[in-house]
Amino acid sequence: MNEVYEKLQTCMESVRKETDFQPEVALILGSGLGDYADTEVKVEKAIPYSKIQQFPTSTVPGHKGQFVFGYVGDVPVVVMQGRVHYYEGYPMTDVVLPTRLMGSLGAKKLVLTNAAGGVNYHFRPGDFMLIADHITTAIPNPLIGANIDELGVRFPDMSEAYSLRMRDIIKKVAMDMGIYLREGVYAQLTGPTYETPAEIRMIRSWGADAVGMSTACETIAARHMGMEVCGISCITNLAAGMTREKLSHKEVQETADRVAKQFKQLVTGVIENI
């Protein structure tokens, strides 16, 4: 058996020893949304990552390390409180293991959230950006290596990585809530350093509107499995070279926290309507 798939099966067995909950929607929480499951989810079961055999653990401040199973409205969900990043030193197959695990547990739809730097000069800190497409040129593709035929095909189509159907619903939800929603292209780089001004100029020339250190690799793994995917970025700062300000994780967290209430409302509306 493929080693990556074998690890996935081991994690599945660990989770199923704890719960037989069947989620329809998977949600990965980014910076500023860490307590979403505490306030917006009717919790049925929480499983710390440490209780899942061979599962990677998040080491980023502000990222809780557990899966939460429960309901948002009437929708059964599995929520990832604290994602795993490539810059933490994990192989890319471990970074996307949680996504694959949630899909294997039954989730057919994936809602991704993140904190991102604005590359588009029209963006402002605190804006929300609906992800229309992504660029992953700067990171290893999570499907590199032997294909896991049990999950998907060798060469998956990515022409609609982010579901047009879901994007239309999110736009309507945002409009109904009076939330201004931008739309654009997200570029994932490795981190953990913030990008240099030259790197930002480069990815702007590629067509990126926002930049971050997560999300796109998770989308690839989910689409490989046939999951329907949508993503929303919280623009927490303007990227390097766009202002005279130095970049810091504190700034990212402060902006994310400032708009967290509105972000939670939007995510809840999305889950209830997709």
Steps between C-alpha positions, in 0.01 A plus 500: 500500500615856424666641818304827481171316461593260779559796735161644396332169584673492838367850578153395383502206739606725790217745433239227456592361841392839640193581289282372215383855414438549126582856385371653177719811508863536606627836624862603551540802726764763433640773724230693684244220476659266753206522741233460231421145609467615862235760419329398175491120503269274697779264603447125502863393540846657511811293429846645573751429224721338763244219535517416129775251426771633258316832459710821464448777759477877445773707665381849403391739780124554490432168329320246720579139426178304471215384280153607606198303381155655526236713331488847350127549484378165369820426306731229638856629488854408591712800595877509500609732783860560405643401164843357423741702285783396272735747673463309828723233348241242403508331159226629272316167525464562877385858440205374294436191713232680706314599182511144373388372837195728510408392148542135594272554801221597261528874433414582139556876524798693636494860623848648534583819689829678550677824584677640196709795391349732243695518175237698311539873568121540521484272805499623859564321832175350624363428151367154416601337172313214339761274342426455130824318413847437635868486408721228653814538290711567811401191703528124445182347360350269766426237234868451411597136543308181435134575434253377762247341267258447790468881528509624142649497152866556415437829314205682660336790319545838672313724255242573771696448820260728688139408432315756290174385656632560850654834405164623370335397828769672708458823304126494565548421870747787534268739318204402717712561812630832375858370498724644229674210327788530261598216264844404379789260458687359800869409476649254748868530587686287752572747782583534783667825394268765366565570134752756381383802300657343190306177556178697537568682172561164338178336617302814416633467145375139504149627573474442875282723720592349837780287642525254787660181630212251486172409331589434136672167576190397698284588202708276273468205738125555537436534127704183442243324719207661318405737783331829412714788628460868584737738675487841667804706600507772763742764374689582818772724358643638180795295380867598522603814312145631460528720809783610729371272777695195618308172497433298814280214617364733770360732231346204320335374818373845602330563167355149490362544851350840410284357222448154652134559592408590143712215363318253726162626379608458140638147554182392680285638219713320244479163678123527539454576128751291307 
